[in-house]
Amino acid sequence: MIGFSRKSDGVVVVAHPYRDCGLGNLVKNYAFDAVEVLNGRTSSNLNKLAQELAREMGLSGVAGSDAHNIEDLWSVYTEIEASLNVDEILSAIRKGFVEASWARKSIHF
């Protein structure tokens, strides 16, 4: 999957690395572009572990609501410093020009 994304000039993001079937510290063995550091359905402790992992690896931190029902929508989001151009958005994620945010606070990367 990572190879396909690289060939397609995509961005590879590891989702909730410490929750359920996440990769945990095995993430360090792969070439990811970003880590989901805020997941709307993950405990704050596991989100903090993901934040520490992203910092340790020097990767961008993004957010995902992981919405399974309507109440979960917009619990978290990723702000990206880029125009509405796909290449610029992907580049901004790779370079860390993103901010993972809860509805009430932000985490800068």
Buried (B, 14 or more C-beta within 10 A) or exposed (E): EEEEBEEEEBBBBBBBBBBEEBBBEEBEEEEBBBBBBBBBBBEEEBBBBBBEBBBEBEBBBBBBBBBEEEEEEEBBBBBBEBEEEEEBBBBBBBEBBBBBBBEEEEBEB
